[in-house]
Amino acid sequence: MTDITTAISNDLQTNSLSGLANLSSDTNEMIETINPISDSIVSDEPPTKKSKITSNDKLRLLEDRISSILSCCICLDLSTLSIFQCVNGHLMCASCFNHLLADCKLKDEQTTCLSSHLTVCEYPNKTGLELIDTIQAQKCLYDDEKKSLETVVDLLSLNQIGVSDLVLKPFRTDDFVVKLYFETSRFTALQYQWQVRARINDNIPHPHTTITRSLSYQLVLKSKINQTIDLKFFILKGPHGDPSTSQIQPIIYHFEFNQNNTETEYLKLPISSQECNRMLSSSSISFRLLMVQLDKP
């Protein structure tokens, strides 16, 4: 009986060991079978997504695209300053251009323009007196601008100053011949209520039939007063105004407002006809009005 039990125990142990061995070999085969599948799955995955392009990368890409077109033909850099171009299409930055002019002067060589400019330039054929007249005319313009700037600086030293950013909006009259005019909303400056009006070609009928166009404005006092207001005022371009108002040169006007005189005459803006057309093509005209109340003596 003991021998039979021992034999059965040995058989069971042998069978269990062989079963475990078979299970281990089956498991290894399954792992070997799964690994190629997993490798194939990994290899079949789509490539990783591209990294997001930052703003710096966009600027770099833009510079790479335009550098071959707008780079200086001498230093090969993409200049942020002024760029000059000859009739043959060569581009040159301001630094290299000035350097070449200096080289010509050091070498005692004459710096001449390409022949196309010489054929249309009128100054080489003018006499010395004619050139002096041209220079004097330019100097007069410079002196006027300098005087106007000095006057503005002096006015800014006074105590009562009003600065208003305004918008002229278009309106049309109800007359038989419809006319276009502009007005601002009422605004407060120097403790008074004001309004600015504007008109085209001094209100001449049918301004669309004229080639030359102008824009004039009027400053209107809306508040009731009992004393005289001695005022100097001028128009400047606005901080967020139409680009055409950047050509406005400040002209200072002087007017005394009282009970009987609450409106100035219409004053022409110092702009060209082309600049006037650009302003009229806008939906509104933005500008800055600076008003200075003069101190009483």
TIKERO-64385 format. One record per residue: x, y, z of N, C-alpha, C in turn. Coordinates in steps of 0.001 Angstrom, whole numbers, padded with zeros to 6 digits, always signed. Layout:
# TIKERO-64385
XYZXYZXYZ/...
# end
This chain:
# TIKERO-64385
+000842-001199+000000+000000+000000+000000+000863+001230+000000/+001872+001212+000765+002806+002337+000831+003501+002523-000477/+003860+001456-001130+004546+001563-002427+003620+002132-003470/+002355+001726-003418+001394+002250-004402+001205+003742-004207/+001117+004173-002940+000929+005606-002652+002115+006417-003101/+003292+005881-002863+004522+006573-003276+004583+006698-004780/+004192+005649-005501+004227+005676-006971+003244+006697-007510/+002044+006720-006896+001036+007709-007361+001525+009125-007125/+002166+009375-005957+002673+010719-005628+003747+011138-006594/+004621+010167-006963+005687+010492-007922+005113+010830-009283/+004067+010062-009682+003444+010322-010991+002799+011709-011023/+002105+012052-009917+001460+013377-009876+002483+014500-009947/+003624+014306-009229+004650+015351-009229+005270+015489-010599/+005490+014359-011247+006086+014383-012592+005153+015061-013572/+003833+014707-013488+002840+015299-014390+002708+016806-014176/+002759+017219-012885+002625+018665-012615+003816+019433-013135/+005007+018856-012971+006208+019539-013484+006193+019630-014990/+005773+018530-015614+005713+018567-017082+004648+019556-017557/+003541+019657-016768+002484+020624-017134+002970+022049-017026/+003717+022284-015933+004267+023636-015770+005255+023961-016871/+006025+022967-017260+006995+023192-018335+006281+023485-019638/+005217+022699-019893+004452+022945-021123+003789+024320-021105/+003252+024696-019891+002617+026008-019767+003627+027120-019999/+004842+026950-019480+005878+027966-019657+006268+028105-021117/+006386+026943-021784+006752+026999-023212+005632+027614-024029/+004350+027286-023655+003220+027899-024369+003181+029408-024158/+003503+029797-022905+003507+031235-022611+004579+031953-023414/+005758+031365-023517+006838+031979-024295+006451+032104-025762/+005773+031037-026266+005332+031096-027656+004319+032209-027867/+003415+032388-026871+002430+033453-026987+003100+034824-026972/+004114+034975-026088+004825+036259-026019+005550+036528-027319/+006198+035471-027882+006895+035650-029149+005920+035980-030267/+004708+035440-030157+003703+035717-031173+003155+037136-031040/+003002+037595-029794+002444+038930-029549+003437+040022-029917/+004754+039795-029657+005761+040828-029895+005791+041302-031344/+005778+040387-032332+005745+040893-033703+004506+041703-033992/+003377+041305-033402+002144+042054-033624+002265+043452-033062/+002813+043519-031813+002961+044836-031197+003939+045687-031974/+005009+045045-032503+005967+045815-033301+005324+046355-034557/+004477+045505-035162+003811+045965-036377+002828+047085-036079/+002184+047001-034896+001243+048046-034521+001961+049365-034325/+003133+049307-033655+003898+050527-033415+004385+051124-034717/+004832+050248-035618+005358+050753-036884+004268+051322-037766/+003020+050869-037580+001926+051361-038401+001296+052633-037859/+001743+053122-036674+001152+054332-036109+001527+055543-036955/+000639+056505-037051+000962+057704-037828+002094+058476-037187/+002846+059253-037965+003951+060033-037387+003422+061061-036399/+004305+061467-035529+003914+062450-034525+003541+063766-035182/+002650+064544-034516+002195+065813-035056+003339+066833-035063/+003289+067732-036054+004296+068781-036143+004122+069779-034999/+005229+070274-034519+005164+071262-033448+004573+072558-033961/+003869+073251-033096+003202+074496-033459+004235+075574-033759/+004020+076316-034853+004944+077368-035255+004698+078594-034395/+005712+079078-033742+005583+080253-032896+005677+081517-033733/+005399+082646-033076+005466+083929-033784+006881+084236-034242/+007877+083839-033424+009260+084059-033836+009605+083258-035078/+009082+082016-035155+009318+081201-036340+008662+081815-037556/+007458+082386-037374+006772+083015-038496+007560+084207-039022/+008094+085017-038082+008899+086160-038509+010150+085706-039243/+010758+084619-038738+011959+084113-039385+011643+083593-040779/+010502+082906-040906+010110+082398-042216+009815+083547-043173/+009187+084599-042666+008900+085750-043509+010187+086424-043964/+011152+086563-043042+012425+087157-043416+013146+086314-044455/+013072+084977-044315+013714+084110-045293+013084+084262-046666/+011782+084507-046690+011093+084623-047977+011391+085922-048693/+011509+087011-047937+011691+088309-048581+013149+088756-048623/+014025+088023-047931+015422+088453-047908+016063+088374-049281/+015665+087369-050058+016238+087238-051390+015730+088299-052352/+014670+089000-051971+014076+090012-052851+014469+091418-052423/+014468+091663-051111+014656+093019-050601+015984+093224-049888/+016903+092284-049982+018189+092441-049321+019069+093413-050091/+019954+094067-049371+020924+094979-049985+021897+094180-050824/+022181+094666-052027+023070+093931-052930+024529+094027-052510/+024831+094860-051500+026222+095012-051054+026468+094238-049763/+025710+094566-048716+025901+093873-047437+025059+092619-047305/+024113+092431-048223+023243+091240-048257+022346+091122-047028/+022157+092213-046316+021287+092206-045140+019913+092762-045509/+018918+092349-044737+017563+092872-044894+017454+094105-044016/+017558+095282-044630+017655+096528-043874+016296+096947-043339/+016318+097545-042151+015109+098145-041572+015058+099639-041825/+016086+100188-042484+016145+101605-042805+015676+101831-044238/+015917+103029-044753+015528+103350-046118+016324+102505-047110/+015686+102155-048226+016315+101354-049264+016251+102134-050571/+017360+102194-051285+017435+102876-052565+017502+101847-053682/+016948+102202-054847+016910+101289-055980+017272+102049-057253/+018142+101454-058053+018503+102056-059327+017544+101559-060407/+017694+102110-061605+016783+101732-062691+016978+100292-063124/+018114+099714-062786+018359+098306-063127+017783+097353-062089/+017186+097904-061037+016531+097056-060035+017397+096698-058852/+018639+097194-058777+019517+096875-057656+019092+097646-056415/+019017+096944-055303+018632+097556-054032+019863+097804-053175/+019835+098923-052461+020962+099284-051616+020419+099959-050361/+020884+099502-049210+020434+100107-047957+021072+101478-047789/+020505+102279-046901+020984+103646-046709+022420+103673-046222/+022787+102714-045376+024150+102685-044850+025174+102446-045961/+024915+101465-046819+025837+101172-047923+025834+102295-048951/+024666+102894-049160+024579+103991-050124+025432+105177-049665/+025317+105542-048393+026134+106632-047866+027618+106266-047867/+027887+104977-047638+029288+104531-047656+029877+104673-049046/+029122+104341-050070+029606+104486-051440+029823+105948-051808/+028903+106805-051357+029087+108225-051620+030349+108754-050947/+030601+108284-049731+031820+108700-049033+033066+108178-049745/+033012+106944-050250+034150+106395-050990+034455+107217-052234/+033389+107624-052943+033588+108432-054143+034231+109772-053804/+033839+110336-052667+034434+111608-052278+035888+111432-051885/+036208+110328-051188+037595+110081-050802+038471+109795-052012/+037922+109154-053025+038670+108838-054242+038660+109975-055246/+037987+111083-054903+037855+112233-055796+037162+111829-057096/+036143+111008-056974+035341+110600-058117+033996+111295-058059/+033447+111595-059219+032167+112283-059276+031024+111292-059119/+030105+111621-058228+028924+110775-058053+027824+111293-058974/+027469+110503-059926+026477+110920-060927+025264+110021-060861/+024112+110523-061292+022879+109771-061376+022914+108963-062683/+021958+107767-062673+021741+107027-063888+021152+107929-064895/+021396+107922-066327+021078+108855-067428+019600+109195-067476/+018723+108331-067042+017284+108573-067083+016895+109732-066174/+017585+109873-065041+017282+110989-064139+017832+112302-064680/+019008+112237-065294+019605+113458-065813+018783+114073-066929/+018055+113253-067660+017247+113785-068769+016033+114565-068284/+015536+114253-067066+014343+114936-066558+014667+115933-065454/+015878+115904-064924+016247+116822-063841+016468+118219-064425/+015853+119214-063827+015922+120581-064346+017015+121423-063706/+017567+120971-062599+018522+121791-061872+019890+121922-062550/+020436+120906-063237+021741+121109-063886+021746+122222-064934/+020597+122530-065519+020533+123556-066554+020204+124943-066009/+019976+125050-064697+019639+126344-064107+020908+127130-063784/+020744+128435-063810+021859+129309-063453+021969+129416-061937/+023056+130050-061500+023249+130212-060073+022169+131045-059416/+021719+132123-060113+020664+132960-059564+019358+132191-059425/+019055+131345-060422+017830+130553-060352+017893+129555-059202/+019062+128978-058978+019209+128046-057864+019077+128767-056527/+019587+129985-056452+019462+130766-055223+017991+131058-054926/+017218+131369-055962+015787+131609-055755+015090+130368-055215/+015461+129207-055765+014858+127955-055278+015229+127698-053826/+016502+127932-053492+016956+127715-052124+016282+128684-051169/+016116+129934-051595+015454+130913-050738+013995+130564-050498/+013324+130046-051534+011931+129633-051361+011821+128487-050361/+012747+127543-050453+012743+126442-049499+013078+126930-048089/+013977+127911-048004+014333+128462-046690+013151+129193-046064/+012350+129875-046888+011168+130555-046361+010179+129560-045765/+010002+128429-046448+009126+127396-045908+009668+126852-044588/+010974+126650-044560+011591+126153-043330+011440+127158-042196/+011629+128442-042490+011500+129472-041453+010066+129563-040935/+009096+129421-041848+007698+129454-041413+007374+128290-040488/+007844+127105-040840+007607+125947-039986+008305+126102-038637/+009513+126655-038669+010240+126863-037419+009528+127873-036530/+009045+128956-037133+008328+129967-036360+007042+129404-035771/+006328+128600-036575+005094+127994-036080+005379+127055-034918/+006448+126283-035027+006805+125365-033948+007188+126122-032686/+007932+127195-032829+008304+127996-031660+007076+128610-031002/+006111+129029-031819+004888+129596-031250+004097+128545-030486/+004052+127332-031026+003358+126239-030339+004010+125962-028991/+005326+125957-028975+006038+125716-027713+005730+126810-026704/+005671+128045-027161+005340+129149-026252+003914+129020-025712/+002980+128620-026570+001600+128476-026124+001457+127358-025096/+002240+126306-025242+002152+125187-024297+002654+125565-022907/+003317+126703-022807+003789+127137-021492+002712+127882-020706/+001564+128161-021338+000488+128865-020650-000309+127904-019767/-001174+128489-018935-001887+127694-017934-003133+127013-018484/-003953+127752-019233-005251+127236-019657-005143+126661-021073/-005024+125349-021121-004849+124641-022391-005899+123540-022476/-006554+123444-023619-007522+122373-023858-007132+121550-025073/-007094+120236-024904-006751+119315-025997-007914+118355-026180/-008457+118302-027398-009628+117464-027671-009379+116645-028928/-009601+115338-028824-009553+114443-029981-010964+114326-030541/-011158+114777-031777-012488+114922-032351-012621+114123-033637/-013877+113916-034029-014202+113205-035260-015236+114006-036028/-014917+114371-037257-015864+115038-038144-016685+113983-038879/-017984+114049-038729-018870+113105-039404-019634+113807-040525/-019875+113117-041637-020534+113764-042787-022049+113851-042615/-022609+114964-043105-024058+115184-043144-024400+115858-044471/-025697+115868-044795-026153+116512-046029-027330+117427-045711/-027361+118557-046410-028426+119529-046199-029721+119060-046863/-030836+119688-046491-032139+119387-047084-032508+120371-048194/-031536+121109-048685-031798+122083-049738-032114+121388-051051/-032582+122193-052000-032859+121642-053331-031578+121101-053961/-030515+121865-053819-029186+121381-054210-028507+120873-052939/-028454+119572-052802-027925+118965-051581-026431+119258-051460/-026014+119654-050266-024617+119956-050008-024101+119075-048874/-022858+118680-049010-022200+117860-047988-021455+118771-047018/-021625+118482-045735-020885+119216-044718-020523+118250-043589/-019674+118718-042667-019189+117876-041578-019376+118611-040252/-019619+117823-039217-019738+118375-037869-019185+117378-036859/-018699+117920-035752-018333+117085-034620-019453+117125-033587/-019422+116217-032671-020322+116303-031528-019858+117436-030611/-020742+117881-029758-020350+118915-028798-019313+118349-027838/-018338+119165-027504-017288+118723-026588-016966+119852-025622/-016415+119487-024490-016077+120447-023449-014580+120693-023431/-014206+121962-023444-012802+122356-023332-012743+123724-022686/-011817+123887-021770-011661+125155-021055-012959+125578-020356/-013741+124584-019907-014987+124781-019159-016112+125366-020021/-015998+125232-021344-017051+125714-022246-017407+124596-023227/-018593+124736-023829-019064+123801-024840-018709+124339-026231/-018177+123445-027093-017716+123842-028415-018202+122846-029460/-018045+123230-030718-018333+122351-031840-017493+122819-033030/-017101+121860-033858-016328+122167-035067-017151+121766-036278/-017238+122668-037248-017910+122392-038514-016894+122476-039650/-017195+121808-040739-016301+121838-041897-017125+121769-043173/-016571+122343-044245-017249+122325-045534-016208+122216-046650/-016711+121900-047841-015845+121644-048981-015918+122813-049950/-014751+123241-050436-014670+124304-051454-015492+125537-051084/-015477+125882-049820-016197+127072-049346-017675+127058-049720/-018250+125876-049735-019693+125703-049990-020117+126061-051418/-019184+126001-052356-019532+126237-053757-020386+125077-054262/-021453+125341-055008-022309+124252-055496-021550+123306-056420/-021966+122060-056390-021433+121004-057257-019903+120875-057139/-019394+120586-055961-017936+120446-055828-017386+119229-056565/-018278+118280-056918-017800+117092-057627-017371+117408-059053/-017720+118575-059554-017332+118955-060916-015993+119689-060954/-015406+119938-059791-014138+120664-059723-012972+119696-059586/-011847+120121-060098-010640+119305-059985-009923+119589-058667/-009813+120856-058337-009155+121265-057096-010177+121330-055973/-009851+120705-054859-010765+120673-053720-010031+121080-052459/-010777+121702-051559-010214+122158-050289-011220+121893-049181/-010717+121890-047976-011555+121660-046793-011264+122766-045792/-012304+123435-045333-012164+124504-044346-013026+124184-043132/-012619+124714-041983-013333+124396-040743-013635+125671-039979/-014573+125551-039047-015047+126659-038238-015184+126201-036796/-014716+127007-035856-014859+126725-034437-016032+127530-033883/-016964+126820-033246-018202+127440-032775-018290+127289-031256/-018562+128384-030582-018791+128379-029139-020272+128155-028871/-020612+127123-028125-022002+126780-027843-022464+127268-026465/-021554+127607-025610-021927+128081-024271-022232+129578-024306/-023095+130011-023387-023385+131427-023245-022351+132042-022309/-021821+133187-022718-020773+133825-021933-021115+135294-021700/-020532+135849-020660-020705+137256-020343-019411+138048-020489/-018312+137335-020764-017026+137992-020900-016368+137540-022208/-015281+138173-022534-014549+137857-023758-013566+136714-023506/-013513+135792-024461-012555+134687-024404-011525+134908-025507/-010321+135237-025113-009219+135450-026054-008542+134097-026286/-008661+133584-027510-008298+132196-027756-007383+132070-028969/-006412+131184-028854-005608+130728-029988-005817+129221-030128/-005938+128776-031376-006235+127362-031599-005632+126914-032925/-005443+125613-033038-004950+125017-034288-005261+123528-034280/-005239+122948-035469-005579+121537-035667-004307+120740-035937/-004243+119569-035319-003151+118616-035532-003740+117270-035927/-002905+116387-036383-003366+115024-036661-003719+114330-035350/-004714+113462-035414-005147+112754-034221-004264+111560-033925/-004283+111052-032684-003464+109884-032335-003884+108621-033058/-005183+108501-033358-005694+107344-034097-006460+107828-035319/-006013+108916-035914-006742+109528-037008-006464+108894-038347/-007113+109456-039348-006924+109009-040718-005490+109307-041143/-004850+108402-041923-003467+108654-042342-003300+109956-043109/-004343+110418-043783-004219+111652-044548-004032+112866-043652/-004514+112812-042394-004347+113956-041493-002913+114108-041028/-002046+113124-041325-000645+113254-040949+000051+114350-041739/-000569+114808-042852+000011+115865-043669-000407+117265-043218/-001204+117370-042183-001663+118677-041722-000539+119402-040988/-000223+120594-041451+000750+121439-040774-000001+122417-039865/+000451+122560-038635-000291+123428-037702-000202+124901-038090/-001355+125517-038266-001457+126957-038481-002268+127525-037323/-001694+128452-036604-002305+128989-035390-003220+130156-035757/-004453+130094-035261-005426+131170-035482-005774+131821-034151/-006097+133110-034250-006413+133896-033059-007807+134496-033222/-008648+134322-032197-010013+134838-032267-010485+135195-030862/-011253+136281-030765-011852+136698-029500-013348+136412-029526/-013777+135493-028683-015189+135128-028593-015875+136032-027572/-017074+136509-027934-017892+137296-027009-019355+136983-027267/-020254+137759-026681-021687+137475-026825-022163+137602-028269/-021550+138484-029016-021987+138713-030394-021193+137915-031419/-020017+137457-031066-019166+136683-031975-018865+135324-031350/-019653+134353-031719-019483+132996-031179-019008+132003-032233/-018785+132472-033458-018337+131597-034541-017171+132250-035271/-016117+131483-035492-015019+131989-036306-015413+131904-037777/-014663+132566-038613-014847+132372-040050-014314+131006-040438/-014657+130562-041641-014160+129266-042094-012688+129396-042475/-011883+128542-041907-010430+128583-042070-009978+127354-042852/-009213+127568-043907-008805+126455-044761-007717+125623-044093/-007883+124317-044216-006829+123422-043763-005675+123466-044765/-004430+123508-044292-003278+123571-045203-002943+122195-045785/-003802+121711-046664-003604+120402-047288-003782+120549-048789/-003214+119597-049538-003337+119604-050983-004683+119023-051400/-004991+119193-052681-006256+118658-053194-006283+117134-053106/-005164+116501-053346-005095+115041-053243-005324+114568-051820/-004737+115268-050862-004943+114907-049462-006389+115151-049042/-007000+116196-049612-008405+116460-049324-009283+115319-049824/-008986+114802-051015-009747+113675-051547-009606+112438-050678/-008416+112231-050132-008215+111076-049256-009037+111211-047973/-009118+112425-047458-009919+112650-046256-011402+112479-046545/-011838+112953-047724-013253+112833-048076-013650+111389-048351/-012715+110577-048782-013032+109174-049065-013216+108349-047794/-012811+108891-046645-012977+108174-045383-014392+108354-044853/-014808+107418-044041-016144+107515-043440-016222+108644-042423/-015098+109004-041822-015034+110108-040872-013601+110638-040861/-013438+111823-040306-012129+112472-040264-011767+112719-038806/-010701+112113-038360-010255+112263-036969-009101+113260-036904/-009112+114079-035883-008054+115067-035717-007993+115489-034255/-006982+116276-033930-006809+116794-032571-006843+118316-032625/-007649+118906-031773-007774+120361-031677-007128+120831-030385/-006189+121759-030521-005526+122316-029352-005937+123771-029195/-006459+124112-028024-006971+125449-027738-006249+126003-026520/-005829+127273-026642-005114+127929-025555-005798+129264-025266/-006263+129425-024037-006864+130695-023630-005778+131617-023093/-005671+132773-023732-004613+133710-023370-004925+134384-022041/-003892+134590-021284-004051+135253-019991-004378+136721-020188/-005220+137245-019328-005559+138659-019405-004393+139499-018901/-004089+140602-019576-002964+141436-019142-003241+142078-017789/
# end
